[in-house]
Amino acid sequence: MHIKEVLMRLGIETVDMKYFKNSSRLKKLFLYFNELKNIDSVYRVYGEQRIDWKLLVGRLLGKLTITHWIGTDVIDEIQNYKSISSRINRFSTKVHVSGSSLLKKELMDVGINSQVVPIVPVNNFGGISEMPSSHSVLVYAPEGKEEFYGMPYVKELAIKFPDVTFNIVGNSDDYLKLENVKFHGTLSSYQMQELYNNITILFRFPKHDGLSMMLLEALSKGKQIIYSYSFPYTHTPKSRNIEHVIDCFDEVVKKEPYVNVEGANYVKKEYDQEKIHSLYSSFIGVKNENR
């Protein structure tokens, strides 16, 4: 939805292929060819490993074909870049775009050069939120993906720092059974904003990441961030070794809570909507006058 809104703001009409999903394969092909006469570009976000025939047909017919890489699709590509489907999809793509500098670097390792264009909400993240007087931590760890999102680290930290509260969102399965760990389940936007007023730190330690919206949101609200990757105005352990993670966490919590003003200003400046719209227009070839 965000990309569609951005493109519409740039004066570009969009046709969403998901509207054809209930059609038969033959009908999908007919509908697609019928639309192609009015299409200048074929835009693919989070591509699967199977051959994207819409992208291939678009490239063969001289359309501008774009693949926007945003996260675990990069992991899949790295693991399968020698496969026939990956080779065909790369041939089918004229312009590669990545959601973050981290993804750009990873794609370069398999020979894909991309332009960095973040995918962020059209509405901004809001201003700086309240800062509690004692430390409390926010963790995103959806059910079934706890290990991927670093819950083993959370368990060790919660045991090591019993006076610090850890708030787990996206998960209602309280399998840790620790007094200082609270599982909140899935929260509404309003409930999340209330939770932000009661936390001082975002602990985000996934095995892989693209451009994390929670990271940007927490930074924009002036929170301290402990992150598994290097990112401006965040804290990154020397390694994923638990001792290094504990050391990093200790360095943060031994200080009194304070507003991360530099981080909030960085998000406001670097992820400004006008700046991102300009990035979109640069690879699609639309002049800013269209806005």
Secondary structure, DSSP 8 states (H G I E B T S, - for coil): -HHHHHHHHTT-----GGGGTTS-HHHHHHHHHHHHTT-SEEEEES--SS--HHHHHHHHTT-EEEEEE-SHHHHHHHHHTTSHHHHHHHHH-SEEEESSHHHHHHHHTTT---EE-----SS---S-----SS-EEEEE--TT-TTTTTHHHHHHHHHH-TTSEEEEES-----S--TTEEEEES--HHHHHHHHTT-SEEEE--SS-SS-HHHHHHHHTT-EEEESS--TT-B--SSSSHHHHHHHHHHHHTS-----HHHHHHHHHHT-HHHHHHHHHHHHT--GGG-
